Amino acid sequence: MAMTNSADIIVVGSGNAALVAALAAQEAGASVLVIEKGDESLAGGNTRYTAGAMRFAYDSSDDLLPLLASPEDPRVSRADFGSYPVERFSKDLIGFNETDALTREQHILVTESLPTVQWLATLGLRFDPIWGRQSFERDGRRVFWGGLTLETSGEGDGLYQAELDLFLRAGGEVRYECEMAGLLAESQGDGTKVRGVRTTADEELRSNAVVLACGGFEANTTMRVEYLGPEWERARVRGTPLNLGDGLRVAYELGAVPHGHYEHCHATPMDLHMAENGNLDLPPIERKHYRKICYFLGVMLNADGERFVDEGKNFRNYTYAQFGRAILEQPGGFAWQIFDDKITDLLYGEYSFHDAHFVESDTLEGLIGQLEGVDQHRASETMEAYNNAVDDSISFEPSELDGKATRRISPPKSNWAQRIDTPPFRAYPVTGGITFTYGGLRVDDDGAVMRADGSSINGLHACGELVGGVFVNGYPGGSGLTSGAVFGRRAGSGAARLVEFDQP
């Protein structure tokens, strides 16, 4: 006979969105059970693979200082945090859209981003300025760029652990190695009511509501090929191997319909020789080092020996999700990132990571001769044409869109174009890695999953990657964790409202 367990709310998944939903439900007075498919070492979803940066709208440093873990840090008084108003965040998102307006979900993300981060701070979460990746020294000041200013202490793993600790201290329970097989639902006079979760161990876990927060389908090769295209069969999975589309499957079974852009995803350039999934043998805080996102400081060549994107189109926060896809679409699904010694001190730690793959030479021709799989004659011509096209009359300034561009070549390099002429030269082989998918479910203002006719499935809520419509054809870095928190808070609060009127 199946065991029966109960809680006011069951949350499926244990990443940032799941735990924020759980915290919001607890704040409303609900008891919460979190179930996680993996064991403790695999828990936390994609959150533990991130750098922990959170993008949100703010008007000035006055909005940031109360959020800091160490406001007394002497660097803070010398920091120029600038501002990132709602209008700028909106413009950044619209820049990736296929229309000239925000989606409904994007409007929610933008307007609730700062209040949600401030709410997390009231619970005890704290943040650090992103000194290393998002700021440059200029005239004695530390200048932040691109609207992405703060990360959680301890990066993604620190965010997961902090939220988990808050949840457990408030009386929450996490059950590991507890995989959802389906949803428990019963008929009511006005339709179907979700009453809990059935597990693969044939347990029935009863509740007033279920919050699905178990990620998208990026680790499911069959679904990647179906929705994203055949080239995505060879994509490296940057994050957890457990995001197989389970939440979508069980929601579809109850009448939910796809919403958002299933043909697009968050991608990023990754080390060509990394494992098929993020290296689970590494501490989670190190897993991000397989990214290779400093292409804006150099150039990228494909197998034909040609450049294929404008590496300096915008700050890398606004281009890496698109360029990861662009790399996969090249012949063989790979490229080489090429740099010279002028920018070595600006490369992120992922390029000096002990497991980073690269070739090196004291001459550019010697480097090109080591580019495996590349038309080396054409690569030499491409590099010569690029160097000759650089405008030397404009100064290089990495903290802003400096307009230091190439002339009369295609594709251009619109910013940060410097001649690659200073030895030693290095080249890093990269491919496309997938982090999360954009297609998901439609949810109402309480985070309840909706049907095609606009009605909501009673007792079923969703957040995180499962919310479709947040991202369209690109992604401003740091928005994913914020989106998880914004829609997690909505889903948890909305699910908890059912507890007041309905008992299991």
TORPA-813993 format. One line per 3 residues: number of its first residue (from 1); for each residue x negated, y, z of C-alpha. Coordinates in steps of 0.02 Angstrom, whole numbers, plus 50000, padded with zeros to 5 digits. Example, Ala and Ser with C-alpha at 12.3 -4.5 7.8 and 13.67 -1.06 7.14 Angstrom:
! TORPA-813993
1) 49385:49775:50390; 49316:49947:50357 $
This chain:
! TORPA-813993
1) 50000:50000:50000; 49931:50172:49950; 49872:50285:50090 $
4) 49965:50448:50112; 49882:50611:50165; 49949:50787:50164 $
7) 49905:50971:50172; 49999:51130:50130; 49887:51158:49979 $
10) 49773:51039:49882; 49635:51120:49780; 49557:51012:49644 $
13) 49374:51059:49622; 49245:51139:49736; 49161:51280:49639 $
16) 49178:51467:49663; 49356:51481:49595; 49413:51330:49696 $
19) 49339:51391:49859; 49404:51568:49835; 49578:51496:49805 $
22) 49558:51393:49963; 49501:51545:50063; 49648:51649:50001 $
25) 49771:51511:50047; 49694:51495:50219; 49705:51683:50245 $
28) 49892:51666:50211; 49905:51533:50346; 49907:51375:50241 $
31) 49811:51216:50278; 49699:51168:50131; 49621:51007:50069 $
34) 49488:51021:49935; 49457:50864:49833; 49297:50844:49733 $
37) 49263:50711:49602; 49075:50708:49635; 48977:50668:49790 $
40) 48902:50807:49895; 48750:50823:49782; 48862:50858:49630 $
43) 48990:50968:49716; 49008:51152:49676; 49048:51139:49492 $
46) 48955:51258:49378; 48932:51385:49517; 48774:51304:49580 $
49) 48693:51317:49409; 48715:51505:49397; 48605:51649:49450 $
52) 48748:51714:49558; 48772:51881:49470; 48946:51957:49479 $
55) 49002:52095:49361; 49132:52215:49430; 49186:52394:49405 $
58) 49115:52524:49524; 49104:52713:49524; 48944:52743:49621 $
61) 48823:52670:49746; 48950:52711:49881; 49049:52561:49819 $
64) 48896:52449:49826; 48810:52489:49991; 48944:52408:50103 $
67) 48922:52246:50004; 48734:52228:50029; 48654:52096:50139 $
70) 48506:52212:50174; 48556:52394:50150; 48402:52444:50252 $
73) 48286:52373:50117; 48172:52523:50072; 48198:52488:49888 $
76) 48382:52533:49905; 48344:52716:49938; 48241:52723:49778 $
79) 48369:52631:49672; 48472:52711:49535; 48623:52597:49528 $
82) 48717:52711:49409; 48902:52676:49386; 49009:52550:49295 $
85) 49185:52619:49290; 49341:52523:49238; 49334:52606:49068 $
88) 49158:52540:49035; 49200:52364:49090; 49354:52370:48978 $
91) 49252:52431:48831; 49124:52293:48855; 49260:52160:48850 $
94) 49349:52237:48702; 49184:52235:48608; 49197:52045:48603 $
97) 49383:52038:48562; 49463:52009:48394; 49579:52156:48429 $
100) 49553:52331:48496; 49642:52299:48661; 49617:52201:48820 $
103) 49710:52039:48843; 49826:52029:48992; 49700:51921:49084 $
106) 49558:52041:49047; 49658:52186:49117; 49682:52087:49278 $
109) 49497:52046:49284; 49442:52226:49261; 49564:52308:49381 $
112) 49547:52178:49519; 49359:52149:49506; 49303:52275:49637 $
115) 49446:52242:49760; 49410:52056:49750; 49224:52076:49783 $
118) 49265:52194:49927; 49386:52065:49997; 49251:51931:49989 $
121) 49138:52048:50086; 49269:52064:50223; 49263:51875:50240 $
124) 49074:51881:50264; 49001:51862:50089; 48852:51975:50054 $
127) 48756:52027:49899; 48581:52078:49843; 48530:52199:49706 $
130) 48464:52105:49555; 48292:52180:49568; 48202:52060:49452 $
133) 48316:52039:49301; 48425:52194:49296; 48311:52339:49337 $
136) 48151:52422:49278; 48033:52543:49362; 48045:52719:49290 $
139) 47977:52880:49365; 47966:52805:49538; 48146:52745:49534 $
142) 48215:52571:49510; 48340:52593:49369; 48478:52465:49346 $
145) 48548:52435:49173; 48694:52353:49085; 48823:52369:49224 $
148) 48766:52210:49310; 48694:52258:49478; 48726:52133:49617 $
151) 48708:51946:49643; 48756:51839:49790; 48618:51802:49915 $
154) 48535:51639:49866; 48602:51650:49688; 48734:51524:49633 $
157) 48691:51393:49761; 48697:51526:49897; 48869:51581:49838 $
160) 48934:51403:49843; 48863:51369:50016; 48925:51534:50088 $
163) 49102:51506:50024; 49100:51324:50081; 49043:51374:50255 $
166) 49181:51504:50267; 49310:51376:50213; 49251:51242:50335 $
169) 49240:51364:50480; 49421:51411:50450; 49473:51229:50471 $
172) 49468:51171:50290; 49428:50994:50235; 49330:50934:50083 $
175) 49348:50756:50021; 49204:50704:49907; 49208:50564:49778 $
178) 49394:50591:49768; 49445:50595:49585; 49613:50655:49524 $
181) 49704:50530:49412; 49865:50630:49395; 49989:50742:49481 $
184) 50133:50690:49592; 50293:50770:49531; 50476:50749:49570 $
187) 50633:50810:49488; 50732:50951:49566; 50892:51033:49513 $
190) 50800:51167:49418; 50659:51061:49349; 50499:50977:49405 $
193) 50411:51010:49570; 50227:50963:49594; 50207:50876:49760 $
196) 50025:50827:49764; 49890:50724:49680; 49868:50541:49639 $
199) 49686:50487:49647; 49592:50353:49549; 49584:50255:49713 $
202) 49775:50248:49710; 49796:50369:49854; 49941:50489:49859 $
205) 49890:50658:49930; 50047:50759:49968; 50062:50949:49970 $
208) 50176:51097:49938; 50069:51152:49792; 49914:51102:49694 $
211) 49782:51223:49630; 49685:51157:49481; 49508:51227:49486 $
214) 49411:51085:49407; 49333:51173:49259; 49348:51162:49071 $
217) 49295:51030:48945; 49114:51078:48909; 49044:50909:48966 $
220) 49167:50812:48858; 49081:50781:48691; 49242:50726:48604 $
223) 49335:50883:48656; 49188:50995:48610; 49185:50925:48434 $
226) 49375:50936:48420; 49390:51116:48475; 49220:51197:48444 $
229) 49154:51104:48293; 49038:50960:48246; 48877:51054:48288 $
232) 48930:51055:48471; 48903:50869:48484; 48718:50905:48510 $
235) 48740:51051:48631; 48651:51040:48797; 48769:51057:48945 $
238) 48696:51191:49056; 48802:51148:49207; 48892:51004:49290 $
241) 48923:50842:49193; 49092:50825:49280; 49193:50956:49185 $
244) 49281:50838:49065; 49447:50928:49041; 49540:50837:49181 $
247) 49639:50992:49233; 49697:51024:49056; 49753:50843:49036 $
250) 49863:50836:49191; 49938:51008:49157; 49982:50961:48977 $
253) 50072:50807:49045; 50192:50923:49139; 50227:51036:48991 $
256) 50087:51165:49000; 50025:51227:48832; 49852:51282:48774 $
259) 49816:51467:48795; 49666:51569:48744; 49524:51536:48625 $
262) 49479:51352:48621; 49362:51381:48473; 49244:51489:48575 $
265) 49140:51461:48732; 49004:51531:48841; 48840:51475:48766 $
268) 48659:51523:48794; 48487:51485:48721; 48411:51339:48816 $
271) 48245:51247:48813; 48254:51125:48667; 48176:50986:48769 $
274) 48286:50996:48923; 48396:50849:48971; 48571:50833:48897 $
277) 48639:50908:49058; 48564:51028:49184; 48422:50941:49275 $
280) 48504:50872:49431; 48335:50820:49500; 48292:51003:49526 $
283) 48357:51107:49670; 48515:51193:49604; 48434:51365:49619 $
286) 48304:51312:49489; 48422:51242:49359; 48447:51410:49275 $
289) 48264:51407:49222; 48307:51306:49067; 48388:51463:48997 $
292) 48282:51565:48876; 48363:51737:48863; 48218:51858:48834 $
295) 48234:51846:48645; 48267:52034:48642; 48081:52060:48680 $
298) 48027:51963:48526; 48102:51876:48375; 48186:51709:48339 $
301) 48150:51602:48186; 48251:51454:48122; 48192:51299:48030 $
304) 48189:51396:47866; 48064:51517:47944; 48190:51658:47944 $
307) 48266:51773:48073; 48454:51749:48089; 48517:51873:48220 $
310) 48483:52052:48273; 48387:52009:48432; 48401:52189:48492 $
313) 48585:52216:48452; 48625:52251:48634; 48569:52207:48810 $
316) 48549:52019:48825; 48697:52015:48947; 48808:52052:48796 $
319) 48727:51940:48667; 48664:51777:48742; 48834:51692:48741 $
322) 48847:51725:48553; 48666:51688:48513; 48675:51518:48597 $
325) 48807:51473:48469; 48709:51553:48327; 48559:51442:48367 $
328) 48665:51283:48361; 48730:51337:48190; 48553:51346:48118 $
331) 48478:51200:48020; 48439:51064:48146; 48521:51163:48285 $
334) 48360:51242:48351; 48251:51397:48340; 48085:51466:48405 $
337) 48070:51623:48511; 47907:51715:48473; 47820:51842:48586 $
340) 47652:51926:48603; 47556:51977:48758; 47625:52155:48766 $
343) 47785:52095:48845; 47720:51950:48951; 47750:52042:49115 $
346) 47932:52073:49064; 47976:51891:49030; 48088:51813:49161 $
349) 48027:51672:49272; 48109:51543:49160; 47967:51569:49036 $
352) 47833:51526:49165; 47937:51386:49242; 47834:51228:49265 $
355) 47945:51133:49143; 47950:51267:49007; 47896:51205:48836 $
358) 47794:51319:48724; 47647:51331:48604; 47511:51463:48612 $
361) 47375:51533:48499; 47254:51679:48488; 47316:51716:48312 $
364) 47490:51735:48241; 47450:51617:48098; 47384:51489:48220 $
367) 47546:51502:48318; 47653:51482:48162; 47554:51327:48118 $
370) 47616:51247:48279; 47802:51281:48250; 47866:51105:48230 $
373) 48007:51085:48105; 47985:51259:48029; 47944:51314:47850 $
376) 47779:51390:47900; 47747:51482:47736; 47914:51570:47748 $
379) 47887:51602:47934; 47724:51694:47894; 47814:51802:47766 $
382) 47954:51838:47890; 47835:51891:48027; 47736:52003:47909 $
385) 47895:52086:47847; 47956:52110:48025; 47794:52189:48085 $
388) 47789:52306:47935; 47969:52360:47967; 47944:52415:48149 $
391) 47967:52602:48177; 47816:52653:48279; 47876:52833:48303 $
394) 47999:52784:48442; 47943:52733:48617; 47986:52564:48689 $
397) 48102:52576:48840; 48175:52410:48904; 48296:52491:49029 $
400) 48403:52569:48893; 48459:52546:48714; 48303:52634:48652 $
403) 48340:52640:48465; 48167:52575:48428; 48220:52481:48273 $
406) 48160:52402:48113; 48187:52479:47942; 48237:52400:47776 $
409) 48247:52217:47832; 48396:52105:47862; 48446:52062:47992 $
412) 48382:52220:48076; 48319:52230:48253; 48413:52379:48323 $
415) 48322:52405:48488; 48158:52356:48572; 48072:52317:48405 $
418) 47885:52308:48435; 47753:52236:48320; 47703:52061:48370 $
421) 47516:52090:48357; 47433:52069:48527; 47358:51899:48573 $
424) 47386:51778:48647; 47547:51734:48556; 47676:51613:48623 $
427) 47828:51525:48549; 47966:51433:48643; 48079:51303:48559 $
430) 48263:51329:48600; 48433:51258:48563; 48611:51305:48611 $
433) 48676:51263:48782; 48857:51270:48836; 48906:51336:49007 $
436) 49095:51345:49003; 49241:51345:48883; 49361:51490:48850 $
439) 49520:51396:48806; 49634:51354:48952; 49809:51377:49020 $
442) 49926:51525:49037; 49961:51575:49217; 50085:51697:49292 $
445) 50049:51834:49419; 50044:51704:49559; 49924:51594:49463 $
448) 50062:51467:49425; 50040:51368:49264; 50165:51416:49129 $
451) 50258:51319:48995; 50284:51372:48815; 50454:51447:48856 $
454) 50377:51563:48985; 50437:51468:49138; 50315:51416:49274 $
457) 50283:51239:49333; 50341:51240:49514; 50197:51199:49632 $
460) 50058:51197:49501; 49928:51337:49499; 49763:51357:49408 $
463) 49608:51465:49413; 49428:51473:49354; 49387:51406:49181 $
466) 49565:51339:49169; 49635:51515:49145; 49640:51550:48959 $
469) 49633:51723:48881; 49496:51796:48992; 49360:51787:48859 $
472) 49381:51791:48671; 49227:51793:48559; 49092:51833:48684 $
475) 49051:51867:48863; 48970:52008:48963; 48854:51918:49085 $
478) 48913:51899:49264; 49098:51906:49219; 49127:51720:49242 $
481) 49101:51712:49430; 49203:51870:49452; 49344:51798:49347 $
484) 49339:51640:49452; 49356:51744:49610; 49493:51858:49543 $
487) 49604:51718:49478; 49557:51603:49622; 49621:51732:49745 $
490) 49783:51749:49647; 49809:51561:49634; 49773:51528:49818 $
493) 49885:51668:49879; 50023:51621:49758; 50018:51437:49807 $
496) 50022:51483:49992; 50183:51582:49966; 50272:51419:49928 $
499) 50229:51354:50101; 50340:51482:50184; 50496:51412:50102 $
502) 50459:51231:50072; 50388:51096:50184; 50309:50933:50122 $
